[in-house]
């Protein structure tokens, strides 16, 4: 008789029910992403439009990330935590270079992008911790 090898740790699925920490960070990331998306659209199309509004395309990566955030795709959280620094940079540049009442939009963009980064990083950390805990639990149950 042949026995099947144990699944590799990387192929073990995460729990079907996300932990409370994973749920909190998920909704924090989704809320920050939506807020940053809405701010970007309002800023470029209505509040302080530049040119023909083509700069509104800058929110396209946020719109593409939203389904992955909602579906708990770990890869989406990872790449978004890197891409979000472009929004932080733009917010800082515009906050320090714009004059008048529009400078606060740059600070708001910086704050929202930073919140999105924190939520994504915390989500990845919580997911990896949940996966490690599941593997430890499976290892204890297999040895008993």
N, C-alpha and C positions, 0 to 999 in steps of 0.2 A: 504494500500500500504506500502510496506517496502522500505526503502531507504538503499542504500549501504553505508557502512562506508567509510569515507575518508581514502585514503591510508596512511600508517604510513610514517613518514618522511624518515626512512631508506630505504623504498622501492621505493621512488620517484627516477626515473632515472635522470641522469645528462643530460644536454643539448646535443642534437644530434650533434651540431657543437661545438667543443672545443673552448674555449676562446684563444686569442693570448698568454696569459701567459701559459696556459696548453700546447699549441703547442710548444712554445719555450723550456719549460722544458722537454717536451717529446723528442725533437730532441737533446737536450743537453745530456739527459740520454742515448739515443740510440748511439750517437756519442762516448761518453765516454765508454760505454759498448763494442762497437766494437773495439775501440782503445785498451782497456785493454785486450780484448780477443786476438787480433792480437799480442800485445806485449808479452803476456804470451806464446803464441805458438812459436813466433820467438825466445824468450829468451830460452825456454827449448829445442827446436828442432834444432836451428841453431846458435844463437849468443853465448850462453854459455851452451851447453847441459850438463846435469848431468845424468850419468847412461845411461839407454836405452831410455830416453825420457819419462818415465812414469809420471814425474812431470807435463807434459803438460796436464794431466787430470784435473789439478787444474782450468782450464778455463771452464770446463763442466757446472758449475752453471751459468756462464755468457751466455753460448750458450743456456741453457734452459730458461733463463730469457728474451732473445731477442724477441721471439714471443709475450710474455706478454707486453713488453714495447711498441712494435709496435701496439698492439691492445688496448692500454690504460687501461690495467688491473690494477686497484688500488692496489690489493693484491700483484702483482708482484713488484710494486714500493716500497711497504712497506717492503717486506721480503728482497729485494735486498739492501735497505738502511741499513739493519742490517748485511747482509752477506758481504757487501763490506769492512767491517772493518778487515776481515781476509786478504784481499789483501793489505790494508794499513799496517797491522802488518808485513806481509811478506816483503813488500817493505822497510819498515824501518829497519828490521833485516838485509836484504841483502844489503841495502845501507850502513849500518854502519859496516858490517862484511866482505863484499867482498873488495878485494883490486884491484887496477889498474882501467882500464877503465870500468869494469863491475859494479862498484858501482853506476854509473849514471843510470843504468837500474832500480835499486831499487828506486832511487829518482823519476824516471819517473813513475814507477808503483804507488808509493805513491801519486804523483800529479794526475794521472788519476783516481785512486780510490777515492780520496778526491773530485774530480770534479763530479764523478758519485754519490757520496753521496749527494753532494749539489744539483745536478739536481733532484735526487729522492725526497729529502726532500722538495724542492721547488715545485715539481710537486704535491705531496700529499697535500701540503698547498694550492696550486692554485685550485686543484680539490675540496677540502673541502669548500673553499671560494665560488667557482662557485655553488656548491650544496646548500650552505646556501643562496646565493643570489637568486637562482631559487626558493627555498622554500619561501623566503620572498616575492618574486614577485607573487608566486601562492597564498600566504596568503592574499596579498593585493587585488588580482583580485577576490578571493572568497568572500571577505568581502564587495565588492562594489555592 
